[in-house]
Amino acid sequence: MNSFGTLFRITLYGESHQKAIGIVIDGMPPGIKVNYQLIEDDLKKRKPQDLGTTKRVEPDVYNITSGVFNDFTTGSPIHVMIENQDVQSKDYENLAFHPRPGHADFVSQYKYKGFQDYRGGGRFSGRLTAPLVIAGSFAKMMLPYTFSHQLIQVGECQDLTKLDDYLKDIIERKESVGGIIELQVKNLDPGLGEPFFGKVESLVGQMLFSIPAVKGVEFGLGFKGINLLGSAFNDLIIDQKGTTKTNHSGGINGGITNGNDLVVRVFMKPASSIGVSQETYHLKHQKIEDLKIEGRHDAAIVRRAGIVLENAIAIVMADLYLQQKA
């Protein structure tokens, strides 16, 4: 569906090349001072600025049409709209019946019976993460927690001081690479989340997997825990606040926050749109044909995805925070 959350609830709308995209934020408490600078700073982190990111540069001028009065939240739903301005729809005309391998073109054609807007990836585009970032900015305004993200690895490059040199080769080959981002939330309250179906991992995972290109999510030590025995994996509690000697569980026990830092790592796959020619099926011609993808695409989308993931987690934490307060 198009909505997420219980007490802090968002509804995302729009497509990559439509006139506008946007979000409705329901459940924001009244009387919160709107931090416009935070919104601007978060949106800037998402913009393509580094080597390996797309040349589509949207101004991301947003318009808040409701839910804010005299720079404070009113308690009613907040509606934020962003116009799409830097579009080149002609680059996607050949994809109407020639779906890109690895992309959502084929499944969207099948699901929506050919009525989908395929331009720029349509509803499946990373462009939709811009209003998601704004919703996360609002979430952070009401939370006493500290959020951060860090790029850990891009493709085979683990020494990020050499990242630009590594990506120059990827770009010359007209290829793309994925990467890993680590996210942390500090100063968390213990007790957020519910057993079984309302687990923090379940809700964070659901949100993160909603973001295009996310293919893997792990908490705390994650899959590296396979190398440890139970006595080594267990986080020993060292005070009455629940502080632990290690944080292998990533701040969660039984689906509930334990007061330690929430630690999440996310793998984002290589972008599907690449300049390398690919032999793939043409739906209209009913045969395999050469596909050459045009347009402006990211060689390393992961370089600007950190703030998207960070603010997505903030949305989840806002919902859990309100549930606990209720």
C-alpha positions as CSV (number, residue, x, y, z in Angstrom):
1,M,0.0,0.0,0.0
2,N,1.0,3.7,0.0
3,S,0.8,4.3,3.8
4,F,3.0,3.3,6.7
5,G,2.6,3.7,10.5
6,T,0.0,3.7,13.2
7,L,0.1,6.9,15.3
8,F,2.8,8.6,13.2
9,R,1.5,7.7,9.7
10,I,2.8,8.7,6.3
11,T,1.1,8.5,2.9
12,L,3.5,8.8,-0.1
13,Y,2.2,9.8,-3.6
14,G,3.5,10.6,-7.0
15,E,5.7,9.2,-9.8
16,S,9.2,10.2,-11.1
17,H,8.0,12.2,-14.1
18,Q,4.6,13.4,-13.0
19,K,4.1,17.1,-12.2
20,A,4.7,16.6,-8.5
21,I,5.5,14.1,-5.7
22,G,4.7,14.4,-2.1
23,I,3.7,13.1,1.3
24,V,1.0,13.4,4.0
25,I,2.3,13.2,7.6
26,D,-0.5,12.3,10.0
27,G,0.1,12.2,13.8
28,M,2.6,15.0,14.2
29,P,2.0,16.5,17.7
30,P,0.9,20.1,17.8
31,G,3.3,22.9,19.0
32,I,6.5,21.5,17.4
33,K,8.7,24.3,16.1
34,V,9.4,23.5,12.4
35,N,13.1,23.3,11.7
36,Y,13.3,24.4,8.1
37,Q,17.1,24.3,8.2
38,L,17.0,20.6,9.1
39,I,14.7,19.9,6.1
40,E,17.1,21.8,3.8
41,D,20.2,20.1,5.2
42,D,18.6,16.6,4.9
43,L,17.4,17.2,1.3
44,K,20.9,18.5,0.4
45,K,22.5,15.3,1.6
46,R,20.2,13.4,-0.8
47,K,21.1,15.5,-3.8
48,P,23.6,14.2,-6.3
49,Q,26.9,15.9,-5.5
50,D,29.6,13.3,-5.7
51,L,31.2,11.3,-8.5
52,G,29.1,8.4,-9.5
53,T,25.7,10.1,-8.8
54,T,23.1,11.1,-11.4
55,K,23.2,14.3,-13.4
56,R,19.5,14.8,-12.8
57,V,19.6,17.6,-10.2
58,E,16.1,18.6,-9.0
59,P,15.9,21.8,-6.9
60,D,13.6,20.0,-4.5
61,V,11.7,23.2,-3.6
62,Y,9.0,21.9,-1.3
63,N,5.6,23.4,-0.5
64,I,3.9,22.8,2.9
65,T,0.2,23.3,2.2
66,S,-1.3,22.3,5.6
67,G,-0.5,21.3,9.1
68,V,1.9,24.2,9.9
69,F,0.9,27.7,11.1
70,N,3.2,30.4,12.3
71,D,6.1,28.0,11.9
72,F,4.6,25.5,14.4
73,T,2.8,22.2,13.7
74,T,-0.9,22.4,14.3
75,G,-1.6,18.8,15.0
76,S,-3.5,18.3,11.7
77,P,-2.1,16.3,8.8
78,I,1.0,17.9,7.2
79,H,1.0,17.9,3.4
80,V,4.3,18.5,1.6
81,M,4.5,18.7,-2.2
82,I,7.6,18.8,-4.4
83,E,7.5,19.7,-8.1
84,N,9.4,17.6,-10.6
85,Q,11.2,20.0,-12.9
86,D,14.4,18.3,-14.3
87,V,12.8,15.5,-16.3
88,Q,13.8,14.0,-19.7
89,S,11.0,11.6,-20.5
90,K,12.1,10.8,-24.0
91,D,15.0,8.8,-22.5
92,Y,12.5,6.2,-21.4
93,E,10.3,5.7,-24.5
94,N,12.1,2.5,-25.6
95,L,11.4,0.9,-22.2
96,A,7.7,0.8,-22.6
97,F,7.9,-2.8,-23.9
98,H,11.6,-3.5,-23.3
99,P,11.9,-3.9,-19.5
100,R,15.3,-3.3,-17.9
101,P,16.7,-6.4,-16.3
102,G,16.9,-6.0,-12.5
103,H,14.4,-3.1,-12.5
104,A,10.7,-3.1,-11.8
105,D,9.7,-2.5,-15.4
106,F,8.5,-6.0,-16.0
107,V,6.6,-6.5,-12.8
108,S,4.9,-3.1,-13.1
109,Q,3.9,-3.9,-16.7
110,Y,2.4,-7.1,-15.4
111,K,0.7,-5.8,-12.3
112,Y,-0.8,-2.6,-13.7
113,K,-1.7,-4.1,-17.1
114,G,0.3,-1.6,-19.1
115,F,-1.3,1.5,-17.6
116,Q,1.7,2.3,-15.4
117,D,3.8,5.5,-15.9
118,Y,7.1,3.9,-16.9
119,R,9.0,7.2,-17.3
120,G,12.0,7.4,-15.0
121,G,10.9,4.3,-13.2
122,G,7.5,5.8,-12.3
123,R,6.2,4.8,-8.9
124,F,9.3,2.6,-8.4
125,S,11.8,5.4,-8.8
126,G,14.2,6.6,-6.1
127,R,12.8,10.1,-6.8
128,L,10.1,9.2,-4.4
129,T,12.6,9.1,-1.5
130,A,12.7,13.0,-1.5
131,P,9.4,13.4,0.3
132,L,10.3,10.5,2.5
133,V,13.4,12.4,3.6
134,I,11.2,15.4,4.6
135,A,8.8,13.1,6.6
136,G,11.9,11.8,8.4
137,S,13.0,15.4,9.1
138,F,9.7,16.1,10.8
139,A,10.0,12.9,12.8
140,K,13.4,14.0,14.1
141,M,12.0,17.3,15.2
142,M,9.8,15.6,17.7
143,L,12.3,12.9,19.0
144,P,14.9,13.2,21.7
145,Y,17.1,10.7,19.8
146,T,20.3,11.2,17.7
147,F,20.4,9.8,14.2
148,S,23.5,9.2,12.0
149,H,24.6,7.2,9.0
150,Q,28.0,6.2,7.6
151,L,29.1,4.7,4.2
152,I,31.0,1.5,5.0
153,Q,31.8,0.0,1.6
154,V,31.1,0.7,-2.1
155,G,31.4,-2.3,-4.4
156,E,34.9,-3.8,-3.7
157,C,36.2,-0.5,-2.3
158,Q,36.5,-0.5,1.5
159,D,39.1,2.2,1.7
160,L,36.8,5.2,1.0
161,T,39.7,7.6,0.6
162,K,40.2,5.9,-2.7
163,L,36.5,5.8,-3.6
164,D,36.6,8.4,-6.4
165,D,39.4,6.6,-8.2
166,Y,37.5,3.3,-7.9
167,L,34.3,4.9,-9.3
168,K,36.1,6.5,-12.2
169,D,36.8,3.0,-13.5
170,I,33.2,1.9,-12.9
171,I,31.9,4.9,-14.8
172,E,34.3,4.3,-17.7
173,R,33.0,0.8,-17.9
174,K,29.4,2.1,-17.9
175,E,28.7,-0.1,-14.9
176,S,27.2,0.4,-11.4
177,V,28.0,-0.8,-8.0
178,G,26.2,-1.4,-4.7
179,G,27.3,-0.6,-1.2
180,I,26.8,-0.9,2.6
181,I,25.6,1.9,4.9
182,E,25.6,1.7,8.7
183,L,22.9,3.6,10.6
184,Q,22.8,4.3,14.3
185,V,20.2,5.8,16.7
186,K,21.6,7.0,20.1
187,N,19.8,8.0,23.3
188,L,17.0,5.6,22.7
189,D,14.4,4.8,25.3
190,P,14.2,1.2,26.4
191,G,10.8,-0.4,25.8
192,L,10.0,0.6,22.2
193,G,8.4,-2.1,20.2
194,E,6.3,-5.2,20.8
195,P,6.9,-8.9,20.8
196,F,6.4,-10.9,17.6
197,F,4.6,-8.8,15.0
198,G,5.5,-5.3,16.3
199,K,9.2,-6.0,16.8
200,V,11.5,-3.1,16.1
201,E,13.4,-5.2,13.6
202,S,10.2,-6.1,11.8
203,L,9.1,-2.5,11.5
204,V,12.5,-1.0,10.6
205,G,13.0,-3.8,8.1
206,Q,9.6,-3.2,6.5
207,M,10.4,0.5,6.1
208,L,13.9,0.0,4.8
209,F,12.9,-2.7,2.3
210,S,10.3,-0.2,1.0
211,I,13.2,1.9,-0.3
212,P,14.3,1.1,-3.9
213,A,17.6,-0.9,-4.2
214,V,17.6,-2.1,-0.6
215,K,18.4,-5.9,-0.7
216,G,19.7,-6.6,2.8
217,V,19.2,-5.4,6.4
218,E,21.1,-6.7,9.5
219,F,21.0,-5.6,13.1
220,G,24.0,-5.3,15.5
221,L,26.6,-7.9,14.6
222,G,24.3,-9.4,12.0
223,F,25.5,-12.3,9.9
224,K,29.0,-12.1,11.4
225,G,27.4,-13.6,14.5
226,I,27.7,-17.0,12.9
227,N,31.3,-17.1,14.1
228,L,30.5,-16.7,17.8
229,L,29.3,-19.1,20.5
230,G,26.3,-18.0,22.6
231,S,28.6,-17.0,25.5
232,A,30.5,-14.6,23.2
233,F,27.4,-13.3,21.4
234,N,25.5,-12.5,24.5
235,D,25.6,-8.8,25.6
236,L,26.5,-8.7,29.3
237,I,24.4,-6.2,31.3
238,I,26.6,-3.9,33.4
239,D,24.2,-1.5,35.2
240,Q,20.6,-1.1,36.2
241,K,19.9,1.0,33.1
242,G,20.5,-2.0,30.9
243,T,23.8,-0.8,29.5
244,T,25.6,-3.7,27.9
245,K,29.3,-4.5,27.6
246,T,29.0,-5.3,23.9
247,N,26.2,-4.5,21.5
248,H,26.0,-7.6,19.3
249,S,22.2,-7.4,19.3
250,G,22.2,-3.9,18.0
251,G,20.2,-2.4,20.8
252,I,17.2,-4.8,20.6
253,N,16.2,-7.8,22.7
254,G,12.9,-9.7,22.0
255,G,12.0,-7.1,19.4
256,I,12.1,-4.3,22.0
257,T,14.8,-1.6,22.4
258,N,17.0,-2.1,25.4
259,G,18.4,1.5,25.7
260,N,21.6,0.8,23.9
261,D,22.4,2.2,20.5
262,L,20.3,0.9,17.6
263,V,22.8,-0.4,15.0
264,V,21.6,-1.3,11.5
265,R,23.5,-2.1,8.3
266,V,21.9,-1.9,4.9
267,F,23.1,-3.4,1.6
268,M,21.9,-1.5,-1.5
269,K,22.3,-3.3,-4.8
270,P,23.9,-1.8,-8.0
271,A,21.6,0.4,-9.9
272,S,19.8,-1.5,-12.7
273,S,20.1,1.2,-15.3
274,I,23.6,0.9,-16.8
275,G,25.2,1.9,-20.0
276,V,26.4,-1.6,-20.9
277,S,24.3,-3.1,-23.7
278,Q,22.2,-6.1,-22.5
279,E,20.4,-8.8,-24.3
280,T,16.9,-9.1,-22.8
281,Y,13.4,-9.9,-23.8
282,H,11.2,-7.4,-25.8
283,L,7.6,-7.9,-24.8
284,K,6.1,-6.4,-28.0
285,H,8.5,-8.1,-30.5
286,Q,8.4,-11.3,-28.5
287,K,12.1,-12.0,-28.7
288,I,15.4,-11.2,-27.1
289,E,16.9,-8.0,-28.4
290,D,19.7,-5.7,-27.5
291,L,18.7,-3.0,-24.9
292,K,20.6,0.2,-24.7
293,I,19.5,2.3,-21.7
294,E,19.7,6.1,-22.1
295,G,19.2,8.8,-19.5
296,R,21.0,10.0,-16.4
297,H,21.6,7.3,-13.8
298,D,23.7,6.7,-10.7
299,A,26.8,4.5,-10.9
300,A,26.8,4.4,-7.1
301,I,23.3,5.3,-5.8
302,V,24.5,4.3,-2.3
303,R,26.6,7.5,-2.1
304,R,23.5,9.6,-1.5
305,A,21.2,7.1,0.0
306,G,22.4,7.4,3.6
307,I,20.1,10.2,4.6
308,V,17.1,8.4,3.0
309,L,17.7,5.3,5.2
310,E,18.4,7.5,8.3
311,N,15.2,9.4,7.9
312,A,13.2,6.3,7.1
313,I,14.3,4.9,10.5
314,A,13.3,8.2,12.1
315,I,9.8,7.7,10.8
316,V,9.6,4.2,12.4
317,M,11.0,5.6,15.7
318,A,8.5,8.4,15.7
319,D,5.6,5.9,15.4
320,L,7.1,3.7,18.2
321,Y,7.7,6.7,20.4
322,L,4.1,7.9,20.1
323,Q,2.8,4.4,20.8
324,Q,4.9,4.2,24.0
325,K,3.7,7.6,25.2
326,A,0.1,6.6,24.5
